[in-house]
């Protein structure tokens, strides 16, 4: 499941048990990306809170847009764990596995609006070359219809997935098909 020790649900006590129960209540089940935090329950709770704020906010971006960002940033980073998990979520909204696969392979070949393409171009630039981003990129996002709040969300979600991709890749977090399915979206 990972390259470091993980405390499973049956062995969890105290704070860890409470965090595991909280995650299961909110998401329907526990993911391996959360289990890998088991030696640091406070970090797991903070991670979960940030994840829920960024991916499930009802303000600004749609849930599908948020999951689209997750898939493209994770694909750009080569994080198969996050690609698999968030492709499941994106497909729950799009209901089009071929379109989701095209986004994974190369979003530039997918049938996307100018708005979505601009969002993803910015996210990929921020992922690959953060120091190359400039105010002109923000103006372009505004020009295609993003509000400043939405631009902030695009930036935060992109940054979050760069963070979590490095947790998954750096600690060898893996998925099974069963582990990647069945979450509450």
N, CA, C and O of each residue as an XYZ file, in Angstrom:
740
protein
N       0.825     -1.197      0.000
C       0.000      0.000      0.000
C       0.868      1.259      0.000
O       0.502      2.263     -0.612
N       2.023      1.212      0.687
C       2.952      2.349      0.709
C       4.297      1.849      1.218
O       4.418      0.712      1.676
N       5.297      2.704      1.134
C       6.656      2.340      1.531
C       6.944      2.622      3.000
O       8.038      2.317      3.477
N       5.985      3.198      3.731
C       6.168      3.436      5.157
C       5.087      2.681      5.926
O       4.110      2.207      5.346
N       5.276      2.579      7.217
C       4.316      1.922      8.098
C       2.972      2.652      8.053
O       2.919      3.882      8.023
N       1.903      1.880      8.050
C       0.544      2.434      8.072
C      -0.247      1.695      9.143
O      -0.181      0.470      9.244
N      -0.984      2.443      9.930
C      -1.878      1.850     10.925
C      -3.236      1.667     10.272
O      -3.857      2.630      9.822
N      -3.695      0.415     10.225
C      -4.994      0.183      9.590
C      -6.141      0.513     10.545
O      -5.927      0.781     11.727
N      -7.337      0.488     10.018
C      -8.517      0.875     10.793
C      -8.717      0.010     12.030
O      -9.116      0.513     13.081
N      -8.447     -1.274     11.915
C      -8.687     -2.177     13.046
C      -7.713     -1.938     14.200
O      -7.995     -2.323     15.335
N      -6.583     -1.313     13.923
C      -5.590     -1.038     14.970
C      -5.604      0.410     15.445
O      -4.876      0.764     16.371
N      -6.422      1.245     14.821
C      -6.439      2.676     15.152
C      -7.117      2.916     16.496
O      -8.135      2.304     16.820
N      -6.523      3.825     17.269
C      -7.090      4.237     18.552
C      -6.972      5.749     18.674
O      -6.256      6.391     17.907
N      -7.684      6.311     19.648
C      -7.551      7.730     19.974
C      -7.820      8.649     18.796
O      -8.807      8.481     18.079
N      -6.933      9.626     18.596
C      -7.097     10.628     17.532
C      -7.179      9.984     16.147
O      -7.991     10.390     15.317
N      -6.345      8.992     15.907
C      -6.355      8.342     14.596
C      -7.698      7.672     14.334
O      -8.236      7.777     13.232
N      -8.233      6.999     15.315
C      -9.531      6.351     15.160
C     -10.611      7.397     14.859
O     -11.469      7.175     14.004
N     -10.568      8.517     15.549
C     -11.541      9.592     15.310
C     -11.431     10.157     13.894
O     -12.445     10.399     13.241
N     -10.200     10.367     13.421
C     -10.010     10.902     12.070
C     -10.486      9.885     11.038
O     -11.169     10.250     10.081
N     -10.141      8.636     11.217
C     -10.604      7.594     10.291
C     -12.133      7.572     10.225
O     -12.710      7.483      9.142
N     -12.781      7.654     11.380
C     -14.255      7.647     11.415
C     -14.817      8.885     10.726
O     -15.814      8.789     10.010
N     -14.201     10.033     10.928
C     -14.640     11.271     10.286
C     -14.540     11.168      8.764
O     -15.452     11.577      8.045
N     -13.443     10.627      8.291
C     -13.251     10.466      6.843
C     -14.296      9.516      6.281
O     -14.894      9.795      5.242
N     -14.516      8.417      6.946
C     -15.498      7.440      6.471
C     -16.898      8.037      6.430
O     -17.665      7.765      5.507
N     -17.231      8.852      7.431
C     -18.544      9.519      7.428
C     -18.677     10.486      6.255
O     -19.715     10.510      5.593
N     -17.650     11.279      5.989
C     -17.754     12.316      4.961
C     -17.557     11.778      3.550
O     -18.192     12.275      2.620
N     -16.704     10.787      3.360
C     -16.353     10.321      2.017
C     -16.931      8.954      1.679
O     -16.916      8.547      0.517
N     -17.445      8.231      2.693
C     -18.020      6.919      2.441
C     -17.051      5.779      2.697
O     -17.460      4.651      2.969
N     -15.774      6.081      2.609
C     -14.746      5.080      2.871
C     -13.411      5.776      3.021
O     -13.313      6.988      2.827
N     -12.386      5.021      3.366
C     -11.058      5.566      3.620
C     -10.148      5.255      2.438
O     -10.096      4.117      1.971
N      -9.437      6.257      1.961
C      -8.510      6.080      0.832
C      -7.097      5.816      1.340
O      -6.757      6.139      2.478
N      -6.292      5.228      0.482
C      -4.891      4.969      0.851
C      -4.099      6.267      1.018
O      -3.149      6.302      1.800
N      -4.465      7.327      0.305
C      -3.741      8.590      0.461
C      -3.948      9.151      1.863
O      -3.077      9.853      2.375
N      -5.072      8.860      2.488
C      -5.284      9.275      3.870
C      -4.622      8.290      4.831
O      -4.036      8.702      5.832
N      -4.709      7.009      4.540
C      -4.070      6.004      5.410
C      -2.574      6.269      5.566
O      -2.009      6.019      6.630
N      -1.930      6.771      4.516
C      -0.480      6.978      4.570
C      -0.098      8.027      5.622
O       1.060      8.110      6.029
N      -1.082      8.829      6.059
C      -0.858      9.832      7.111
C      -1.038      9.259      8.525
O      -0.964     10.003      9.502
N      -1.269      7.972      8.640
C      -1.689      7.407      9.922
C      -0.716      7.639     11.077
O      -1.125      7.613     12.237
N       0.544      7.862     10.783
C       1.509      8.129     11.850
C       1.441      9.576     12.329
O       2.111      9.948     13.292
N       0.625     10.394     11.649
C       0.502     11.824     11.986
C      -0.972     12.239     11.825
O      -1.317     12.929     10.866
N      -1.846     11.820     12.766
C      -3.282     12.091     12.636
C      -3.636     13.573     12.489
O      -4.592     13.904     11.787
N      -2.888     14.469     13.133
C      -3.190     15.907     13.000
C      -2.965     16.373     11.567
O      -3.745     17.172     11.048
N      -1.917     15.889     10.927
C      -1.675     16.236      9.522
C      -2.760     15.639      8.638
O      -3.187     16.272      7.673
N      -3.210     14.429      8.954
C      -4.290     13.801      8.193
C      -5.558     14.642      8.277
O      -6.224     14.869      7.268
N      -5.889     15.100      9.473
C      -7.090     15.919      9.657
C      -6.962     17.230      8.879
O      -7.915     17.649      8.222
N      -5.813     17.873      8.944
C      -5.601     19.128      8.213
C      -5.676     18.884      6.700
O      -6.255     19.680      5.960
N      -5.087     17.783      6.259
C      -5.143     17.435      4.840
C      -6.596     17.234      4.406
O      -7.021     17.755      3.375
N      -7.337     16.487      5.187
C      -8.743     16.246      4.859
C      -9.533     17.549      4.805
O     -10.324     17.758      3.885
N      -9.324     18.417      5.776
C     -10.035     19.700      5.794
C      -9.727     20.514      4.543
O     -10.636     21.088      3.943
N      -8.458     20.572      4.140
C      -8.085     21.309      2.933
C      -8.712     20.669      1.702
O      -9.261     21.369      0.851
N      -8.636     19.362      1.603
C      -9.236     18.629      0.486
C     -10.733     18.934      0.366
O     -11.218     19.257     -0.719
N     -11.444     18.833      1.455
C     -12.892     19.073      1.420
C     -13.212     20.519      1.044
O     -14.155     20.767      0.292
N     -12.440     21.472      1.557
C     -12.650     22.883      1.203
C     -12.416     23.125     -0.282
O     -13.196     23.825     -0.928
N     -11.366     22.560     -0.817
C     -11.004     22.833     -2.209
C     -11.838     22.057     -3.220
O     -12.181     22.594     -4.273
N     -12.166     20.820     -2.925
C     -12.864     19.997     -3.906
C     -14.384     20.028     -3.772
O     -15.093     19.727     -4.732
N     -14.887     20.384     -2.605
C     -16.330     20.302     -2.393
C     -16.988     21.646     -2.114
O     -18.165     21.684     -1.753
N     -16.278     22.725     -2.268
C     -16.878     24.047     -2.078
C     -18.004     24.240     -3.087
O     -17.905     23.806     -4.234
N     -19.056     24.884     -2.654
C     -20.183     25.147     -3.561
C     -20.063     26.499     -4.247
O     -20.896     26.850     -5.083
N     -19.041     27.249     -3.902
C     -18.816     28.569     -4.507
C     -17.847     28.427     -5.668
O     -16.933     27.604     -5.630
N     -18.052     29.226     -6.688
C     -17.080     29.271     -7.782
C     -17.174     28.107     -8.735
O     -18.228     27.851     -9.316
N     -16.084     27.407     -8.893
C     -15.977     26.317     -9.864
C     -16.974     25.200     -9.566
O     -17.358     24.978     -8.418
N     -17.380     24.505    -10.622
C     -18.250     23.338    -10.451
C     -17.421     22.159     -9.932
O     -16.192     22.186     -9.989
N     -18.095     21.134     -9.429
C     -17.389     19.924     -8.979
C     -16.654     19.292    -10.148
O     -15.525     18.828     -9.988
N     -17.275     19.266    -11.320
C     -16.619     18.666    -12.485
C     -15.355     19.442    -12.852
O     -14.337     18.832    -13.180
N     -15.399     20.761    -12.803
C     -14.202     21.557    -13.097
C     -13.097     21.258    -12.091
O     -11.925     21.185    -12.459
N     -13.459     21.089    -10.847
C     -12.482     20.789     -9.800
C     -11.833     19.422    -10.040
O     -10.619     19.272     -9.907
N     -12.646     18.439    -10.392
C     -12.121     17.102    -10.673
C     -11.300     17.095    -11.969
O     -10.309     16.372    -12.071
N     -11.703     17.881    -12.937
C     -10.929     18.001    -14.179
C      -9.528     18.528    -13.877
O      -8.543     18.009    -14.403
N      -9.438     19.538    -13.048
C      -8.129     20.048    -12.626
C      -7.320     18.948    -11.950
O      -6.136     18.780    -12.241
N      -7.946     18.205    -11.057
C      -7.254     17.129    -10.341
C      -6.669     16.115    -11.316
O      -5.523     15.692    -11.163
N      -7.449     15.729    -12.311
C      -6.994     14.728    -13.280
C      -5.839     15.263    -14.118
O      -4.833     14.576    -14.293
N      -5.972     16.470    -14.634
C      -4.941     16.999    -15.534
C      -3.643     17.290    -14.792
O      -2.567     16.967    -15.295
N      -3.717     17.888    -13.615
C      -2.488     18.140    -12.842
C      -1.828     16.811    -12.485
O      -0.610     16.675    -12.601
N      -2.610     15.845    -12.057
C      -2.058     14.546    -11.670
C      -1.471     13.811    -12.870
O      -0.431     13.165    -12.746
N      -2.117     13.899    -14.023
C      -1.573     13.289    -15.240
C      -0.274     13.978    -15.641
O       0.675     13.314    -16.058
N      -0.221     15.294    -15.521
C       0.994     16.052    -15.829
C       2.148     15.600    -14.945
O       3.290     15.525    -15.398
N       1.851     15.300    -13.685
C       2.871     14.846    -12.743
C       3.134     13.346    -12.812
O       4.046     12.851    -12.149
N       2.354     12.617    -13.598
C       2.533     11.172    -13.688
C       2.106     10.425    -12.446
O       2.639      9.356    -12.149
N       1.144     10.979    -11.710
C       0.673     10.356    -10.467
C      -0.522      9.449    -10.766
O      -1.666      9.903    -10.784
N      -0.248      8.170    -10.999
C      -1.317      7.244    -11.374
C      -2.358      7.087    -10.269
O      -3.536      6.882    -10.561
N      -1.942      7.179     -9.009
C      -2.890      7.065     -7.903
C      -3.969      8.148     -8.009
O      -5.161      7.842     -8.003
N      -3.549      9.403     -8.104
C      -4.514     10.506     -8.138
C      -5.277     10.557     -9.462
O      -6.456     10.912     -9.481
N      -4.620     10.208    -10.558
C      -5.331     10.149    -11.838
C      -6.475      9.158    -11.718
O      -7.605      9.474    -12.088
N      -6.202      7.969    -11.209
C      -7.233      6.926    -11.117
C      -8.389      7.365    -10.234
O      -9.553      7.232    -10.614
N      -8.070      7.887     -9.059
C      -9.119      8.309     -8.134
C      -9.970      9.439     -8.712
O     -11.198      9.396     -8.633
N      -9.335     10.422     -9.280
C     -10.087     11.595     -9.728
C     -10.701     11.404    -11.108
O     -11.638     12.118    -11.465
N     -10.197     10.462    -11.888
C     -10.884     10.086    -13.133
C     -12.218      9.429    -12.788
O     -13.216      9.654    -13.472
N     -12.238      8.622    -11.735
C     -13.505      8.037    -11.264
C     -14.500      9.146    -10.919
O     -15.664      9.100    -11.317
N     -14.021     10.137    -10.176
C     -14.907     11.241     -9.776
C     -15.344     12.049    -10.980
O     -16.523     12.382    -11.100
N     -14.419     12.376    -11.882
C     -14.775     13.158    -13.075
C     -15.803     12.410    -13.909
O     -16.750     13.012    -14.415
N     -15.624     11.120    -14.054
C     -16.582     10.347    -14.834
C     -17.959     10.279    -14.160
O     -18.972     10.108    -14.838
N     -17.998     10.410    -12.855
C     -19.295     10.463    -12.164
C     -20.093     11.679    -12.627
O     -21.324     11.655    -12.615
N     -19.405     12.732    -13.031
C     -20.077     13.947    -13.527
C     -20.242     13.922    -15.044
O     -21.317     14.245    -15.548
N     -19.218     13.552    -15.764
C     -19.279     13.572    -17.229
C     -20.021     12.370    -17.813
O     -20.693     12.483    -18.838
N     -19.892     11.230    -17.155
C     -20.483      9.987    -17.644
C     -20.027      9.696    -19.086
O     -20.832      9.358    -19.953
N     -18.736      9.836    -19.307
C     -18.147      9.640    -20.630
C     -16.693      9.184    -20.443
O     -15.773     10.002    -20.411
N     -16.505      7.868    -20.320
C     -15.170      7.322    -20.042
C     -14.169      7.669    -21.142
O     -12.998      7.911    -20.849
N     -14.606      7.697    -22.397
C     -13.692      8.025    -23.494
C     -13.188      9.461    -23.373
O     -12.003      9.724    -23.578
N     -14.068     10.371    -23.045
C     -13.669     11.775    -22.884
C     -12.712     11.925    -21.702
O     -11.729     12.661    -21.787
N     -12.999     11.233    -20.608
C     -12.104     11.269    -19.450
C     -10.737     10.717    -19.841
O      -9.715     11.290    -19.465
N     -10.702      9.619    -20.585
C      -9.426      9.038    -21.005
C      -8.658      9.986    -21.912
O      -7.434     10.073    -21.823
N      -9.364     10.696    -22.783
C      -8.695     11.672    -23.648
C      -8.048     12.759    -22.809
O      -6.929     13.181    -23.098
N      -8.734     13.215    -21.777
C      -8.174     14.236    -20.876
C      -6.921     13.698    -20.187
O      -5.934     14.420    -20.041
N      -6.956     12.448    -19.770
C      -5.791     11.846    -19.121
C      -4.621     11.785    -20.104
O      -3.490     12.125    -19.758
N      -4.902     11.353    -21.315
C      -3.845     11.193    -22.323
C      -3.265     12.539    -22.751
O      -2.047     12.700    -22.821
N      -4.134     13.499    -23.036
C      -3.699     14.846    -23.438
C      -4.939     15.728    -23.556
O      -5.665     15.673    -24.549
N      -5.164     16.526    -22.544
C      -6.372     17.351    -22.489
C      -6.524     18.240    -23.717
O      -7.638     18.649    -24.047
N      -5.424     18.544    -24.398
C      -5.486     19.426    -25.572
C      -6.226     18.775    -26.735
O      -6.605     19.457    -27.687
N      -6.436     17.461    -26.666
C      -7.169     16.747    -27.712
C      -8.622     16.466    -27.309
O      -9.377     15.863    -28.072
N      -8.998     16.897    -26.135
C     -10.363     16.653    -25.639
C     -11.304     17.754    -26.108
O     -10.888     18.879    -26.384
N     -12.560     17.407    -26.188
C     -13.605     18.368    -26.547
C     -13.910     19.212    -25.311
O     -14.720     18.832    -24.466
N     -13.243     20.366    -25.224
C     -13.384     21.256    -24.074
C     -13.683     22.671    -24.547
O     -13.286     23.065    -25.643
N     -14.370     23.418    -23.732
C     -14.642     24.821    -24.041
C     -13.348     25.628    -23.943
O     -12.365     25.172    -23.358
N     -13.358     26.808    -24.509
C     -12.217     27.716    -24.417
C     -11.904     28.007    -22.946
O     -10.740     28.074    -22.551
N     -12.942     28.175    -22.155
C     -12.783     28.433    -20.715
C     -12.018     27.298    -20.034
O     -11.055     27.543    -19.307
N     -12.448     26.055    -20.269
C     -11.786     24.912    -19.639
C     -10.356     24.758    -20.144
O      -9.453     24.457    -19.365
N     -10.148     24.961    -21.425
C      -8.798     24.841    -21.980
C      -7.867     25.881    -21.346
O      -6.726     25.570    -21.005
N      -8.359     27.114    -21.191
C      -7.546     28.169    -20.568
C      -7.221     27.805    -19.123
O      -6.097     28.014    -18.667
N      -8.193     27.266    -18.408
C      -7.982     26.848    -17.029
C      -6.891     25.784    -16.954
O      -6.002     25.854    -16.107
N      -6.967     24.806    -17.842
C      -6.002     23.710    -17.818
C      -4.625     24.153    -18.297
O      -3.609     23.690    -17.780
N      -4.586     25.043    -19.276
C      -3.290     25.578    -19.723
C      -2.577     26.272    -18.560
O      -1.376     26.090    -18.360
N      -3.324     27.061    -17.805
C      -2.754     27.736    -16.639
C      -2.285     26.716    -15.602
O      -1.189     26.842    -15.057
N      -3.114     25.707    -15.330
C      -2.768     24.695    -14.325
C      -1.507     23.925    -14.717
O      -0.661     23.641    -13.869
N      -1.383     23.594    -15.988
C      -0.205     22.849    -16.443
C       1.036     23.736    -16.381
O       2.105     23.275    -15.982
N       0.904     24.997    -16.771
C       2.038     25.915    -16.662
C       2.465     26.052    -15.199
O       3.656     25.991    -14.892
N       1.502     26.236    -14.304
C       1.809     26.366    -12.884
C       2.463     25.090    -12.342
O       3.312     25.158    -11.454
N       2.075     23.951    -12.865
C       2.644     22.674    -12.447
C       4.069     22.490    -12.971
O       4.969     22.110    -12.223
N       4.260     22.759    -14.238
C       5.561     22.506    -14.870
C       6.582     23.616    -14.635
O       7.761     23.347    -14.403
N       6.123     24.863    -14.695
C       7.032     26.003    -14.608
C       6.405     27.127    -13.794
O       6.031     28.154    -14.360
N       6.281     26.960    -12.490
C       5.595     27.971    -11.682
C       6.170     29.372    -11.833
O       5.426     30.351    -11.786
N       7.470     29.481    -12.010
C       8.072     30.814    -12.125
C       7.787     31.461    -13.474
O       8.068     32.646    -13.654
N       7.240     30.717    -14.418
C       6.906     31.282    -15.732
C       5.517     31.910    -15.757
O       5.160     32.569    -16.734
N       4.725     31.716    -14.699
C       3.402     32.328    -14.676
C       3.550     33.841    -14.535
O       4.471     34.338    -13.888
N       2.619     34.554    -15.158
C       2.676     36.015    -15.165
C       1.261     36.578    -15.076
O       0.280     35.854    -15.248
N       1.173     37.857    -14.808
C      -0.126     38.516    -14.681
C      -0.960     38.360    -15.945
O      -2.187     38.307    -15.871
N      -0.317     38.287    -17.091
C      -1.050     38.093    -18.352
C      -1.875     36.805    -18.339
O      -2.950     36.749    -18.935
N      -1.374     35.778    -17.663
C      -2.117     34.520    -17.573
C      -3.417     34.725    -16.794
O      -4.453     34.157    -17.140
N      -3.353     35.530    -15.757
C      -4.546     35.828    -14.961
C      -5.531     36.660    -15.786
O      -6.738     36.418    -15.741
N      -5.023     37.631    -16.533
C      -5.894     38.435    -17.410
C      -6.599     37.547    -18.428
O      -7.777     37.742    -18.726
N      -5.865     36.568    -18.957
C      -6.477     35.658    -19.937
C      -7.611     34.855    -19.290
O      -8.663     34.661    -19.900
N      -7.398     34.393    -18.067
C      -8.467     33.658    -17.378
C      -9.694     34.552    -17.170
O     -10.828     34.100    -17.332
N      -9.473     35.788    -16.820
C     -10.595     36.730    -16.694
C     -11.296     36.913    -18.043
O     -12.524     36.948    -18.113
N     -10.502     37.030    -19.109
C     -11.060     37.260    -20.443
C     -11.973     36.120    -20.905
O     -12.900     36.347    -21.681
N     -11.716     34.896    -20.432
C     -12.563     33.773    -20.830
C     -13.664     33.491    -19.815
O     -14.363     32.483    -19.915
N     -13.818     34.397    -18.824
C     -14.984     34.322    -17.957
C     -14.761     33.924    -16.511
O     -15.731     33.766    -15.770
N     -13.526     33.756    -16.087
C     -13.290     33.397    -14.691
C     -13.322     34.636    -13.809
O     -12.769     35.679    -14.159
N     -13.970     34.509    -12.670
C     -13.916     35.556    -11.649
C     -12.603     35.404    -10.879
O     -11.937     34.374    -10.980
N     -12.244     36.408    -10.126
C     -11.025     36.304     -9.322
C     -11.139     35.177     -8.291
O     -10.146     34.507     -8.010
N     -12.310     34.959     -7.731
C     -12.511     33.847     -6.784
C     -12.263     32.524     -7.489
O     -11.616     31.640     -6.927
N     -12.764     32.371     -8.704
C     -12.546     31.136     -9.446
C     -11.063     30.961     -9.803
O     -10.537     29.849     -9.763
N     -10.405     32.058    -10.149
C      -8.972     31.993    -10.455
C      -8.200     31.537     -9.219
O      -7.280     30.725     -9.320
N      -8.575     32.055     -8.068
C      -7.944     31.610     -6.821
C      -8.164     30.115     -6.628
O      -7.233     29.392     -6.273
N      -9.388     29.648     -6.858
C      -9.667     28.222     -6.720
C      -8.832     27.387     -7.689
O      -8.301     26.344     -7.308
N      -8.714     27.836     -8.933
C      -7.891     27.123     -9.916
C      -6.462     27.010     -9.389
O      -5.857     25.939     -9.445
N      -5.933     28.104     -8.885
C      -4.576     28.111     -8.357
C      -4.447     27.193     -7.141
O      -3.508     26.402     -7.058
N      -5.380     27.297     -6.207
C      -5.313     26.487     -4.987
C      -5.443     24.995     -5.290
O      -4.712     24.180     -4.727
N      -6.362     24.642     -6.171
C      -6.557     23.226     -6.509
C      -5.343     22.689     -7.256
O      -4.902     21.569     -6.999
N      -4.808     23.470     -8.165
C      -3.581     23.065     -8.869
C      -2.448     22.869     -7.869
O      -1.743     21.861     -7.916
N      -2.276     23.811     -6.980
C      -1.210     23.721     -5.973
C      -1.430     22.528     -5.049
O      -0.483     21.818     -4.714
N      -2.677     22.309     -4.638
C      -2.993     21.177     -3.777
C      -2.609     19.861     -4.459
O      -1.993     19.000     -3.830
N      -2.959     19.698     -5.722
C      -2.653     18.427     -6.376
C      -1.167     18.255     -6.639
O      -0.684     17.123     -6.670
N      -0.441     19.318     -6.826
C       1.011     19.189     -6.884
C       1.542     18.675     -5.545
O       2.449     17.843     -5.511
N       0.982     19.163     -4.458
C       1.338     18.705     -3.108
C       0.986     17.231     -2.916
O       1.843     16.435     -2.533
N      -0.256     16.866     -3.178
C      -0.705     15.503     -2.887
C      -0.082     14.495     -3.853
O       0.166     13.352     -3.466
N       0.177     14.895     -5.105
C       0.868     13.983     -6.029
C       2.231     13.603     -5.473
O       2.673     12.464     -5.629
N       2.894     14.545     -4.831
C       4.208     14.272     -4.272
C       4.135     13.385     -3.029
O       5.066     12.630     -2.751
N       3.046     13.472     -2.292
C       2.841     12.537     -1.178
C       2.676     11.128     -1.743
O       3.348     10.195     -1.300
N       1.792     10.976     -2.710
C       1.511      9.655     -3.283
C       2.745      9.057     -3.943
O       3.080      7.898     -3.699
N       3.414      9.832     -4.767
C       4.582      9.322     -5.484
C       5.774      9.126     -4.555
O       6.510      8.148     -4.685
N       5.966     10.040     -3.629
C       7.126      9.992     -2.744
C       7.059      8.927     -1.663
O       8.082      8.562     -1.084
N       5.840      8.420     -1.385
C       5.679      7.385     -0.365
C       5.163      6.066     -0.938
O       4.862      5.130     -0.196
N       5.064      6.004     -2.269
C       4.665      4.753     -2.904
C       3.227      4.347     -2.637
O       2.935      3.159     -2.506
N       2.324      5.317     -2.554
C       0.917      5.007     -2.316
C       0.328      4.393     -3.585
O       0.461      4.950     -4.675
N      -0.319      3.247     -3.430
C      -0.899      2.541     -4.572
C      -2.404      2.381     -4.373
O      -2.938      2.578     -3.281
N      -3.058      2.019     -5.460
C      -4.497      1.791     -5.409
C      -4.803      0.407     -5.964
O      -4.014     -0.178     -6.706
N      -5.955     -0.089     -5.585
C      -6.574     -1.225     -6.263
C      -7.849     -0.670     -6.876
O      -8.309      0.404     -6.489
N      -8.414     -1.382     -7.813
C      -9.671     -0.919     -8.413
C     -10.747     -0.749     -7.347
O     -11.525      0.203     -7.399
N     -10.796     -1.649     -6.398
C     -11.792     -1.561     -5.318
C     -11.547     -0.331     -4.447
O     -12.492      0.360     -4.067
N     -10.293     -0.060     -4.135
C      -9.974      1.087     -3.279
C     -10.314      2.404     -3.973
O     -10.669      3.374     -3.304
N     -10.212      2.457     -5.305
C     -10.429      3.700     -6.045
C     -11.904      3.997     -6.325
O     -12.240      5.104     -6.744
N     -12.761      3.047     -6.103
C     -14.188      3.225     -6.407
C     -15.013      3.390     -5.138
O     -14.591      3.023     -4.042
N     -16.202      3.956     -5.325
C     -17.210      3.938     -4.272
C     -17.185      5.088     -3.289
O     -17.826      5.018     -2.239
N     -16.458      6.145     -3.608
C     -16.450      7.310     -2.728
C     -17.678      8.181     -2.995
O     -18.288      8.099     -4.061
N     -18.025      8.996     -2.037
C     -19.112      9.968     -2.222
C     -18.547     11.157     -2.986
O     -17.565     11.769     -2.565
N     -19.168     11.475     -4.098
C     -18.738     12.610     -4.908
C     -19.706     13.747     -4.752
O     -19.521     14.803     -5.357
